[in-house]
Amino acid sequence: MIATTWHGEAETLWYVLDEYAEEQPAVVATISNIEPDIEAMTLPELNRAIADIERFKWTNTCYSNKQLLKQMDERYNRMWRQARRLEYNVKPLIKDKDRRVMIETMTREQIMRRWPNIVAHVICESLGYATPSHAASILRNALIGDPDYCEWIDACYKGNPTKPVQYAISPSGRRSHHGYMSSFKMARALVQEANDNQREPVFASWF
């Protein structure tokens, strides 16, 4: 693959060509320096754009330009992430975009300190499958609208973490978190131990 560059007044375009195609020029991808509105794109549009970036990244034009390569890597990651959101039909629990951006930067430890009770309720909802840090990760993904690929969420909710988190913090969900395998008191103590001493179970909360 090779790339040619076209400079306009307000936009630069890179055309990726297959130099071995029988008919020339064979344009297989077009990349703009202006990033499209990713959240407005459909899944097929995102998949095509991701494929275009993959082709462009392997051309000497992109690969030899570190700044351009970094820009394409970052755009690729944003598009891939949005494509997975659409594929798994995950809608963020936090509607405000600025708040989502803030939560995206938070670590699991910060999530546990900010919302210890909710993290404990997620542990209960998982029947102890999730450790405190794992439950914090599930909560973070639900808030910002990312799929979750752990076995529990994948098997029971097809990768969508919003449903179990919504139920975990609902009045009926909270009321059910007591007794064997779903004790809020025990889960909250585990979260506190993780916050205070950075210690938690390795594989699951109850085992």
mmCIF file of the C-alpha atoms, coordinates in Angstrom:
data_MODEL
# 
_entry.id   MODEL 
# 
loop_
_atom_site.group_PDB 
_atom_site.id 
_atom_site.type_symbol 
_atom_site.label_atom_id 
_atom_site.label_alt_id 
_atom_site.label_comp_id 
_atom_site.label_asym_id 
_atom_site.label_entity_id 
_atom_site.label_seq_id 
_atom_site.pdbx_PDB_ins_code 
_atom_site.Cartn_x 
_atom_site.Cartn_y 
_atom_site.Cartn_z 
_atom_site.occupancy 
_atom_site.B_iso_or_equiv 
_atom_site.pdbx_formal_charge 
_atom_site.auth_seq_id 
_atom_site.auth_comp_id 
_atom_site.auth_asym_id 
_atom_site.auth_atom_id 
_atom_site.pdbx_PDB_model_num 
ATOM 1   C CA . MET A 1 1   ? 0.000   0.000   0.000   1.00 0.00 ? 1   MET A CA 1 
ATOM 2   C CA . ILE A 1 2   ? 1.127   3.540   -0.771  1.00 0.00 ? 2   ILE A CA 1 
ATOM 3   C CA . ALA A 1 3   ? -0.453  6.891   0.101   1.00 0.00 ? 3   ALA A CA 1 
ATOM 4   C CA . THR A 1 4   ? -0.714  10.158  -1.737  1.00 0.00 ? 4   THR A CA 1 
ATOM 5   C CA . THR A 1 5   ? -1.527  13.482  -0.113  1.00 0.00 ? 5   THR A CA 1 
ATOM 6   C CA . TRP A 1 6   ? -3.937  16.202  -1.218  1.00 0.00 ? 6   TRP A CA 1 
ATOM 7   C CA . HIS A 1 7   ? -3.875  19.557  0.571   1.00 0.00 ? 7   HIS A CA 1 
ATOM 8   C CA . GLY A 1 8   ? -6.974  21.725  0.400   1.00 0.00 ? 8   GLY A CA 1 
ATOM 9   C CA . GLU A 1 9   ? -7.640  25.074  2.017   1.00 0.00 ? 9   GLU A CA 1 
ATOM 10  C CA . ALA A 1 10  ? -9.259  23.618  5.125   1.00 0.00 ? 10  ALA A CA 1 
ATOM 11  C CA . GLU A 1 11  ? -8.656  19.877  4.826   1.00 0.00 ? 11  GLU A CA 1 
ATOM 12  C CA . THR A 1 12  ? -5.902  17.419  3.993   1.00 0.00 ? 12  THR A CA 1 
ATOM 13  C CA . LEU A 1 13  ? -6.790  14.076  2.436   1.00 0.00 ? 13  LEU A CA 1 
ATOM 14  C CA . TRP A 1 14  ? -4.666  10.961  2.198   1.00 0.00 ? 14  TRP A CA 1 
ATOM 15  C CA . TYR A 1 15  ? -5.544  8.435   -0.496  1.00 0.00 ? 15  TYR A CA 1 
ATOM 16  C CA . VAL A 1 16  ? -4.337  4.879   0.100   1.00 0.00 ? 16  VAL A CA 1 
ATOM 17  C CA . LEU A 1 17  ? -3.556  3.088   -3.161  1.00 0.00 ? 17  LEU A CA 1 
ATOM 18  C CA . ASP A 1 18  ? -3.033  -0.585  -3.883  1.00 0.00 ? 18  ASP A CA 1 
ATOM 19  C CA . GLU A 1 19  ? -0.035  -0.467  -6.195  1.00 0.00 ? 19  GLU A CA 1 
ATOM 20  C CA . TYR A 1 20  ? -0.545  -4.092  -7.227  1.00 0.00 ? 20  TYR A CA 1 
ATOM 21  C CA . ALA A 1 21  ? -4.146  -3.680  -8.397  1.00 0.00 ? 21  ALA A CA 1 
ATOM 22  C CA . GLU A 1 22  ? -4.742  -4.506  -12.053 1.00 0.00 ? 22  GLU A CA 1 
ATOM 23  C CA . GLU A 1 23  ? -6.423  -1.165  -12.704 1.00 0.00 ? 23  GLU A CA 1 
ATOM 24  C CA . GLN A 1 24  ? -4.701  2.019   -11.550 1.00 0.00 ? 24  GLN A CA 1 
ATOM 25  C CA . PRO A 1 25  ? -5.182  4.139   -9.590  1.00 0.00 ? 25  PRO A CA 1 
ATOM 26  C CA . ALA A 1 26  ? -6.879  1.753   -7.152  1.00 0.00 ? 26  ALA A CA 1 
ATOM 27  C CA . VAL A 1 27  ? -7.953  3.845   -4.153  1.00 0.00 ? 27  VAL A CA 1 
ATOM 28  C CA . VAL A 1 28  ? -8.755  1.511   -1.245  1.00 0.00 ? 28  VAL A CA 1 
ATOM 29  C CA . ALA A 1 29  ? -9.062  4.105   1.533   1.00 0.00 ? 29  ALA A CA 1 
ATOM 30  C CA . THR A 1 30  ? -9.477  7.856   2.029   1.00 0.00 ? 30  THR A CA 1 
ATOM 31  C CA . ILE A 1 31  ? -8.435  9.516   5.292   1.00 0.00 ? 31  ILE A CA 1 
ATOM 32  C CA . SER A 1 32  ? -9.076  13.122  6.327   1.00 0.00 ? 32  SER A CA 1 
ATOM 33  C CA . ASN A 1 33  ? -7.091  15.099  8.859   1.00 0.00 ? 33  ASN A CA 1 
ATOM 34  C CA . ILE A 1 34  ? -10.471 16.199  10.251  1.00 0.00 ? 34  ILE A CA 1 
ATOM 35  C CA . GLU A 1 35  ? -11.937 13.546  12.517  1.00 0.00 ? 35  GLU A CA 1 
ATOM 36  C CA . PRO A 1 36  ? -15.616 12.781  11.833  1.00 0.00 ? 36  PRO A CA 1 
ATOM 37  C CA . ASP A 1 37  ? -18.301 12.916  14.495  1.00 0.00 ? 37  ASP A CA 1 
ATOM 38  C CA . ILE A 1 38  ? -17.676 9.412   15.796  1.00 0.00 ? 38  ILE A CA 1 
ATOM 39  C CA . GLU A 1 39  ? -20.773 9.259   18.006  1.00 0.00 ? 39  GLU A CA 1 
ATOM 40  C CA . ALA A 1 40  ? -22.980 10.017  14.979  1.00 0.00 ? 40  ALA A CA 1 
ATOM 41  C CA . MET A 1 41  ? -21.527 7.180   12.872  1.00 0.00 ? 41  MET A CA 1 
ATOM 42  C CA . THR A 1 42  ? -23.277 3.855   12.325  1.00 0.00 ? 42  THR A CA 1 
ATOM 43  C CA . LEU A 1 43  ? -21.563 0.541   13.035  1.00 0.00 ? 43  LEU A CA 1 
ATOM 44  C CA . PRO A 1 44  ? -20.907 -0.193  9.305   1.00 0.00 ? 44  PRO A CA 1 
ATOM 45  C CA . GLU A 1 45  ? -19.475 3.313   8.888   1.00 0.00 ? 45  GLU A CA 1 
ATOM 46  C CA . LEU A 1 46  ? -17.221 2.834   11.890  1.00 0.00 ? 46  LEU A CA 1 
ATOM 47  C CA . ASN A 1 47  ? -16.009 -0.556  10.682  1.00 0.00 ? 47  ASN A CA 1 
ATOM 48  C CA . ARG A 1 48  ? -15.170 0.883   7.254   1.00 0.00 ? 48  ARG A CA 1 
ATOM 49  C CA . ALA A 1 49  ? -13.347 3.832   8.802   1.00 0.00 ? 49  ALA A CA 1 
ATOM 50  C CA . ILE A 1 50  ? -11.395 1.503   11.112  1.00 0.00 ? 50  ILE A CA 1 
ATOM 51  C CA . ALA A 1 51  ? -10.345 -0.621  8.125   1.00 0.00 ? 51  ALA A CA 1 
ATOM 52  C CA . ASP A 1 52  ? -9.276  2.531   6.254   1.00 0.00 ? 52  ASP A CA 1 
ATOM 53  C CA . ILE A 1 53  ? -7.097  3.634   9.167   1.00 0.00 ? 53  ILE A CA 1 
ATOM 54  C CA . GLU A 1 54  ? -5.514  0.170   9.388   1.00 0.00 ? 54  GLU A CA 1 
ATOM 55  C CA . ARG A 1 55  ? -4.528  0.387   5.713   1.00 0.00 ? 55  ARG A CA 1 
ATOM 56  C CA . PHE A 1 56  ? -3.243  3.934   6.046   1.00 0.00 ? 56  PHE A CA 1 
ATOM 57  C CA . LYS A 1 57  ? -1.141  3.193   9.155   1.00 0.00 ? 57  LYS A CA 1 
ATOM 58  C CA . TRP A 1 58  ? 0.961   0.707   7.185   1.00 0.00 ? 58  TRP A CA 1 
ATOM 59  C CA . THR A 1 59  ? 1.868   3.151   4.434   1.00 0.00 ? 59  THR A CA 1 
ATOM 60  C CA . ASN A 1 60  ? 5.236   4.856   4.634   1.00 0.00 ? 60  ASN A CA 1 
ATOM 61  C CA . THR A 1 61  ? 3.469   8.239   4.644   1.00 0.00 ? 61  THR A CA 1 
ATOM 62  C CA . CYS A 1 62  ? 1.875   7.482   7.993   1.00 0.00 ? 62  CYS A CA 1 
ATOM 63  C CA . TYR A 1 63  ? 4.352   5.032   9.512   1.00 0.00 ? 63  TYR A CA 1 
ATOM 64  C CA . SER A 1 64  ? 7.337   7.369   9.097   1.00 0.00 ? 64  SER A CA 1 
ATOM 65  C CA . ASN A 1 65  ? 5.494   10.350  10.632  1.00 0.00 ? 65  ASN A CA 1 
ATOM 66  C CA . LYS A 1 66  ? 5.362   9.769   14.405  1.00 0.00 ? 66  LYS A CA 1 
ATOM 67  C CA . GLN A 1 67  ? 2.905   12.580  15.078  1.00 0.00 ? 67  GLN A CA 1 
ATOM 68  C CA . LEU A 1 68  ? 0.553   11.445  12.321  1.00 0.00 ? 68  LEU A CA 1 
ATOM 69  C CA . LEU A 1 69  ? 0.851   7.802   13.398  1.00 0.00 ? 69  LEU A CA 1 
ATOM 70  C CA . LYS A 1 70  ? -0.041  8.742   16.988  1.00 0.00 ? 70  LYS A CA 1 
ATOM 71  C CA . GLN A 1 71  ? -3.026  10.751  15.712  1.00 0.00 ? 71  GLN A CA 1 
ATOM 72  C CA . MET A 1 72  ? -4.267  7.766   13.686  1.00 0.00 ? 72  MET A CA 1 
ATOM 73  C CA . ASP A 1 73  ? -3.737  5.371   16.606  1.00 0.00 ? 73  ASP A CA 1 
ATOM 74  C CA . GLU A 1 74  ? -5.814  7.587   18.880  1.00 0.00 ? 74  GLU A CA 1 
ATOM 75  C CA . ARG A 1 75  ? -8.579  7.960   16.278  1.00 0.00 ? 75  ARG A CA 1 
ATOM 76  C CA . TYR A 1 76  ? -8.550  4.198   15.672  1.00 0.00 ? 76  TYR A CA 1 
ATOM 77  C CA . ASN A 1 77  ? -8.955  3.525   19.409  1.00 0.00 ? 77  ASN A CA 1 
ATOM 78  C CA . ARG A 1 78  ? -11.851 5.977   19.737  1.00 0.00 ? 78  ARG A CA 1 
ATOM 79  C CA . MET A 1 79  ? -13.609 4.449   16.726  1.00 0.00 ? 79  MET A CA 1 
ATOM 80  C CA . TRP A 1 80  ? -12.993 0.879   17.881  1.00 0.00 ? 80  TRP A CA 1 
ATOM 81  C CA . ARG A 1 81  ? -14.394 1.731   21.305  1.00 0.00 ? 81  ARG A CA 1 
ATOM 82  C CA . GLN A 1 82  ? -17.532 3.316   19.840  1.00 0.00 ? 82  GLN A CA 1 
ATOM 83  C CA . ALA A 1 83  ? -17.987 0.362   17.481  1.00 0.00 ? 83  ALA A CA 1 
ATOM 84  C CA . ARG A 1 84  ? -17.947 -2.039  20.431  1.00 0.00 ? 84  ARG A CA 1 
ATOM 85  C CA . ARG A 1 85  ? -20.508 0.121   22.229  1.00 0.00 ? 85  ARG A CA 1 
ATOM 86  C CA . LEU A 1 86  ? -22.842 -0.140  19.252  1.00 0.00 ? 86  LEU A CA 1 
ATOM 87  C CA . GLU A 1 87  ? -22.151 -3.836  18.740  1.00 0.00 ? 87  GLU A CA 1 
ATOM 88  C CA . TYR A 1 88  ? -23.056 -4.646  22.353  1.00 0.00 ? 88  TYR A CA 1 
ATOM 89  C CA . ASN A 1 89  ? -25.850 -2.044  22.464  1.00 0.00 ? 89  ASN A CA 1 
ATOM 90  C CA . VAL A 1 90  ? -24.426 -0.362  25.570  1.00 0.00 ? 90  VAL A CA 1 
ATOM 91  C CA . LYS A 1 91  ? -25.829 3.052   26.453  1.00 0.00 ? 91  LYS A CA 1 
ATOM 92  C CA . PRO A 1 92  ? -24.038 4.939   29.255  1.00 0.00 ? 92  PRO A CA 1 
ATOM 93  C CA . LEU A 1 93  ? -25.820 5.443   32.542  1.00 0.00 ? 93  LEU A CA 1 
ATOM 94  C CA . ILE A 1 94  ? -24.294 8.928   32.724  1.00 0.00 ? 94  ILE A CA 1 
ATOM 95  C CA . LYS A 1 95  ? -25.886 11.055  30.016  1.00 0.00 ? 95  LYS A CA 1 
ATOM 96  C CA . ASP A 1 96  ? -23.760 14.163  30.490  1.00 0.00 ? 96  ASP A CA 1 
ATOM 97  C CA . LYS A 1 97  ? -20.707 13.914  28.217  1.00 0.00 ? 97  LYS A CA 1 
ATOM 98  C CA . ASP A 1 98  ? -18.451 16.048  30.429  1.00 0.00 ? 98  ASP A CA 1 
ATOM 99  C CA . ARG A 1 99  ? -19.139 13.828  33.440  1.00 0.00 ? 99  ARG A CA 1 
ATOM 100 C CA . ARG A 1 100 ? -18.438 10.728  31.349  1.00 0.00 ? 100 ARG A CA 1 
ATOM 101 C CA . VAL A 1 101 ? -15.082 12.151  30.287  1.00 0.00 ? 101 VAL A CA 1 
ATOM 102 C CA . MET A 1 102 ? -14.235 12.775  33.950  1.00 0.00 ? 102 MET A CA 1 
ATOM 103 C CA . ILE A 1 103 ? -15.185 9.227   34.939  1.00 0.00 ? 103 ILE A CA 1 
ATOM 104 C CA . GLU A 1 104 ? -13.173 7.764   32.041  1.00 0.00 ? 104 GLU A CA 1 
ATOM 105 C CA . THR A 1 105 ? -10.010 9.163   33.612  1.00 0.00 ? 105 THR A CA 1 
ATOM 106 C CA . MET A 1 106 ? -10.723 7.604   37.015  1.00 0.00 ? 106 MET A CA 1 
ATOM 107 C CA . THR A 1 107 ? -8.901  4.469   38.145  1.00 0.00 ? 107 THR A CA 1 
ATOM 108 C CA . ARG A 1 108 ? -10.662 1.516   39.757  1.00 0.00 ? 108 ARG A CA 1 
ATOM 109 C CA . GLU A 1 109 ? -9.253  2.643   43.104  1.00 0.00 ? 109 GLU A CA 1 
ATOM 110 C CA . GLN A 1 110 ? -10.766 6.087   42.652  1.00 0.00 ? 110 GLN A CA 1 
ATOM 111 C CA . ILE A 1 111 ? -14.106 4.538   41.706  1.00 0.00 ? 111 ILE A CA 1 
ATOM 112 C CA . MET A 1 112 ? -14.067 2.439   44.896  1.00 0.00 ? 112 MET A CA 1 
ATOM 113 C CA . ARG A 1 113 ? -13.312 5.476   47.052  1.00 0.00 ? 113 ARG A CA 1 
ATOM 114 C CA . ARG A 1 114 ? -15.935 7.636   45.310  1.00 0.00 ? 114 ARG A CA 1 
ATOM 115 C CA . TRP A 1 115 ? -18.795 5.097   45.333  1.00 0.00 ? 115 TRP A CA 1 
ATOM 116 C CA . PRO A 1 116 ? -17.963 2.383   47.909  1.00 0.00 ? 116 PRO A CA 1 
ATOM 117 C CA . ASN A 1 117 ? -21.599 1.462   48.585  1.00 0.00 ? 117 ASN A CA 1 
ATOM 118 C CA . ILE A 1 118 ? -22.457 1.032   44.907  1.00 0.00 ? 118 ILE A CA 1 
ATOM 119 C CA . VAL A 1 119 ? -19.332 -1.079  44.363  1.00 0.00 ? 119 VAL A CA 1 
ATOM 120 C CA . ALA A 1 120 ? -20.418 -3.267  47.288  1.00 0.00 ? 120 ALA A CA 1 
ATOM 121 C CA . HIS A 1 121 ? -23.902 -3.665  45.804  1.00 0.00 ? 121 HIS A CA 1 
ATOM 122 C CA . VAL A 1 122 ? -22.356 -4.765  42.484  1.00 0.00 ? 122 VAL A CA 1 
ATOM 123 C CA . ILE A 1 123 ? -20.383 -7.426  44.379  1.00 0.00 ? 123 ILE A CA 1 
ATOM 124 C CA . CYS A 1 124 ? -23.637 -8.636  45.924  1.00 0.00 ? 124 CYS A CA 1 
ATOM 125 C CA . GLU A 1 125 ? -25.394 -8.648  42.572  1.00 0.00 ? 125 GLU A CA 1 
ATOM 126 C CA . SER A 1 126 ? -22.601 -10.833 41.177  1.00 0.00 ? 126 SER A CA 1 
ATOM 127 C CA . LEU A 1 127 ? -23.099 -13.235 44.116  1.00 0.00 ? 127 LEU A CA 1 
ATOM 128 C CA . GLY A 1 128 ? -19.468 -12.709 45.039  1.00 0.00 ? 128 GLY A CA 1 
ATOM 129 C CA . TYR A 1 129 ? -18.058 -13.317 41.576  1.00 0.00 ? 129 TYR A CA 1 
ATOM 130 C CA . ALA A 1 130 ? -16.620 -9.775  41.416  1.00 0.00 ? 130 ALA A CA 1 
ATOM 131 C CA . THR A 1 131 ? -13.800 -8.617  43.656  1.00 0.00 ? 131 THR A CA 1 
ATOM 132 C CA . PRO A 1 132 ? -13.947 -4.966  44.818  1.00 0.00 ? 132 PRO A CA 1 
ATOM 133 C CA . SER A 1 133 ? -11.662 -3.714  42.025  1.00 0.00 ? 133 SER A CA 1 
ATOM 134 C CA . HIS A 1 134 ? -13.487 -5.861  39.472  1.00 0.00 ? 134 HIS A CA 1 
ATOM 135 C CA . ALA A 1 135 ? -16.848 -4.494  40.631  1.00 0.00 ? 135 ALA A CA 1 
ATOM 136 C CA . ALA A 1 136 ? -15.431 -0.971  40.347  1.00 0.00 ? 136 ALA A CA 1 
ATOM 137 C CA . SER A 1 137 ? -14.406 -1.714  36.775  1.00 0.00 ? 137 SER A CA 1 
ATOM 138 C CA . ILE A 1 138 ? -17.900 -3.008  35.936  1.00 0.00 ? 138 ILE A CA 1 
ATOM 139 C CA . LEU A 1 139 ? -19.428 0.116   37.487  1.00 0.00 ? 139 LEU A CA 1 
ATOM 140 C CA . ARG A 1 140 ? -17.098 2.392   35.525  1.00 0.00 ? 140 ARG A CA 1 
ATOM 141 C CA . ASN A 1 141 ? -17.947 0.648   32.242  1.00 0.00 ? 141 ASN A CA 1 
ATOM 142 C CA . ALA A 1 142 ? -21.663 0.967   32.948  1.00 0.00 ? 142 ALA A CA 1 
ATOM 143 C CA . LEU A 1 143 ? -21.391 4.657   33.764  1.00 0.00 ? 143 LEU A CA 1 
ATOM 144 C CA . ILE A 1 144 ? -19.460 5.573   30.603  1.00 0.00 ? 144 ILE A CA 1 
ATOM 145 C CA . GLY A 1 145 ? -21.153 3.033   28.311  1.00 0.00 ? 145 GLY A CA 1 
ATOM 146 C CA . ASP A 1 146 ? -18.369 0.559   27.573  1.00 0.00 ? 146 ASP A CA 1 
ATOM 147 C CA . PRO A 1 147 ? -18.975 -3.198  27.168  1.00 0.00 ? 147 PRO A CA 1 
ATOM 148 C CA . ASP A 1 148 ? -17.582 -5.489  29.848  1.00 0.00 ? 148 ASP A CA 1 
ATOM 149 C CA . TYR A 1 149 ? -16.018 -8.773  28.804  1.00 0.00 ? 149 TYR A CA 1 
ATOM 150 C CA . CYS A 1 150 ? -15.863 -10.657 32.118  1.00 0.00 ? 150 CYS A CA 1 
ATOM 151 C CA . GLU A 1 151 ? -17.541 -14.071 32.222  1.00 0.00 ? 151 GLU A CA 1 
ATOM 152 C CA . TRP A 1 152 ? -20.444 -12.961 34.430  1.00 0.00 ? 152 TRP A CA 1 
ATOM 153 C CA . ILE A 1 153 ? -21.435 -9.946  32.304  1.00 0.00 ? 153 ILE A CA 1 
ATOM 154 C CA . ASP A 1 154 ? -20.760 -11.712 29.018  1.00 0.00 ? 154 ASP A CA 1 
ATOM 155 C CA . ALA A 1 155 ? -22.706 -14.877 29.884  1.00 0.00 ? 155 ALA A CA 1 
ATOM 156 C CA . CYS A 1 156 ? -25.653 -13.266 31.670  1.00 0.00 ? 156 CYS A CA 1 
ATOM 157 C CA . TYR A 1 157 ? -25.972 -9.867  29.985  1.00 0.00 ? 157 TYR A CA 1 
ATOM 158 C CA . LYS A 1 158 ? -24.255 -10.294 26.582  1.00 0.00 ? 158 LYS A CA 1 
ATOM 159 C CA . GLY A 1 159 ? -21.451 -7.917  27.525  1.00 0.00 ? 159 GLY A CA 1 
ATOM 160 C CA . ASN A 1 160 ? -23.732 -5.075  28.653  1.00 0.00 ? 160 ASN A CA 1 
ATOM 161 C CA . PRO A 1 161 ? -22.858 -4.007  32.231  1.00 0.00 ? 161 PRO A CA 1 
ATOM 162 C CA . THR A 1 162 ? -25.590 -1.384  32.583  1.00 0.00 ? 162 THR A CA 1 
ATOM 163 C CA . LYS A 1 163 ? -28.401 -3.825  33.351  1.00 0.00 ? 163 LYS A CA 1 
ATOM 164 C CA . PRO A 1 164 ? -26.841 -5.526  36.412  1.00 0.00 ? 164 PRO A CA 1 
ATOM 165 C CA . VAL A 1 165 ? -25.584 -2.183  37.763  1.00 0.00 ? 165 VAL A CA 1 
ATOM 166 C CA . GLN A 1 166 ? -29.039 -0.624  37.378  1.00 0.00 ? 166 GLN A CA 1 
ATOM 167 C CA . TYR A 1 167 ? -30.641 -3.528  39.221  1.00 0.00 ? 167 TYR A CA 1 
ATOM 168 C CA . ALA A 1 168 ? -27.905 -3.589  41.886  1.00 0.00 ? 168 ALA A CA 1 
ATOM 169 C CA . ILE A 1 169 ? -28.660 0.008   42.872  1.00 0.00 ? 169 ILE A CA 1 
ATOM 170 C CA . SER A 1 170 ? -32.437 -0.161  42.450  1.00 0.00 ? 170 SER A CA 1 
ATOM 171 C CA . PRO A 1 171 ? -34.559 -0.284  45.621  1.00 0.00 ? 171 PRO A CA 1 
ATOM 172 C CA . SER A 1 172 ? -35.538 -3.910  45.010  1.00 0.00 ? 172 SER A CA 1 
ATOM 173 C CA . GLY A 1 173 ? -31.951 -4.852  44.230  1.00 0.00 ? 173 GLY A CA 1 
ATOM 174 C CA . ARG A 1 174 ? -30.567 -3.241  47.372  1.00 0.00 ? 174 ARG A CA 1 
ATOM 175 C CA . ARG A 1 175 ? -33.228 -4.899  49.519  1.00 0.00 ? 175 ARG A CA 1 
ATOM 176 C CA . SER A 1 176 ? -32.205 -8.320  48.203  1.00 0.00 ? 176 SER A CA 1 
ATOM 177 C CA . HIS A 1 177 ? -28.556 -7.931  49.167  1.00 0.00 ? 177 HIS A CA 1 
ATOM 178 C CA . HIS A 1 178 ? -28.433 -9.816  52.418  1.00 0.00 ? 178 HIS A CA 1 
ATOM 179 C CA . GLY A 1 179 ? -27.736 -13.323 53.596  1.00 0.00 ? 179 GLY A CA 1 
ATOM 180 C CA . TYR A 1 180 ? -25.574 -15.996 52.029  1.00 0.00 ? 180 TYR A CA 1 
ATOM 181 C CA . MET A 1 181 ? -23.673 -15.039 48.827  1.00 0.00 ? 181 MET A CA 1 
ATOM 182 C CA . SER A 1 182 ? -25.125 -11.511 48.651  1.00 0.00 ? 182 SER A CA 1 
ATOM 183 C CA . SER A 1 183 ? -24.408 -9.886  51.999  1.00 0.00 ? 183 SER A CA 1 
ATOM 184 C CA . PHE A 1 184 ? -24.015 -6.134  51.609  1.00 0.00 ? 184 PHE A CA 1 
ATOM 185 C CA . LYS A 1 185 ? -22.383 -5.935  55.035  1.00 0.00 ? 185 LYS A CA 1 
ATOM 186 C CA . MET A 1 186 ? -19.644 -8.388  54.011  1.00 0.00 ? 186 MET A CA 1 
ATOM 187 C CA . ALA A 1 187 ? -19.187 -6.783  50.582  1.00 0.00 ? 187 ALA A CA 1 
ATOM 188 C CA . ARG A 1 188 ? -18.931 -3.297  52.088  1.00 0.00 ? 188 ARG A CA 1 
ATOM 189 C CA . ALA A 1 189 ? -16.253 -4.531  54.507  1.00 0.00 ? 189 ALA A CA 1 
ATOM 190 C CA . LEU A 1 190 ? -14.251 -5.922  51.577  1.00 0.00 ? 190 LEU A CA 1 
ATOM 191 C CA . VAL A 1 191 ? -14.455 -2.590  49.761  1.00 0.00 ? 191 VAL A CA 1 
ATOM 192 C CA . GLN A 1 192 ? -13.346 -0.756  52.898  1.00 0.00 ? 192 GLN A CA 1 
ATOM 193 C CA . GLU A 1 193 ? -10.391 -3.105  53.294  1.00 0.00 ? 193 GLU A CA 1 
ATOM 194 C CA . ALA A 1 194 ? -9.404  -2.483  49.687  1.00 0.00 ? 194 ALA A CA 1 
ATOM 195 C CA . ASN A 1 195 ? -9.680  1.281   50.193  1.00 0.00 ? 195 ASN A CA 1 
ATOM 196 C CA . ASP A 1 196 ? -7.818  1.345   53.501  1.00 0.00 ? 196 ASP A CA 1 
ATOM 197 C CA . ASN A 1 197 ? -5.131  -1.287  52.976  1.00 0.00 ? 197 ASN A CA 1 
ATOM 198 C CA . GLN A 1 198 ? -5.136  -2.098  49.237  1.00 0.00 ? 198 GLN A CA 1 
ATOM 199 C CA . ARG A 1 199 ? -5.956  -5.743  50.020  1.00 0.00 ? 199 ARG A CA 1 
ATOM 200 C CA . GLU A 1 200 ? -8.731  -7.778  48.448  1.00 0.00 ? 200 GLU A CA 1 
ATOM 201 C CA . PRO A 1 201 ? -9.510  -11.366 47.345  1.00 0.00 ? 201 PRO A CA 1 
ATOM 202 C CA . VAL A 1 202 ? -7.682  -12.524 44.235  1.00 0.00 ? 202 VAL A CA 1 
ATOM 203 C CA . PHE A 1 203 ? -10.227 -14.529 42.244  1.00 0.00 ? 203 PHE A CA 1 
ATOM 204 C CA . ALA A 1 204 ? -13.653 -13.762 43.750  1.00 0.00 ? 204 ALA A CA 1 
ATOM 205 C CA . SER A 1 205 ? -14.999 -12.029 46.811  1.00 0.00 ? 205 SER A CA 1 
ATOM 206 C CA . TRP A 1 206 ? -16.333 -15.033 48.747  1.00 0.00 ? 206 TRP A CA 1 
ATOM 207 C CA . PHE A 1 207 ? -13.791 -17.666 47.725  1.00 0.00 ? 207 PHE A CA 1 
# 
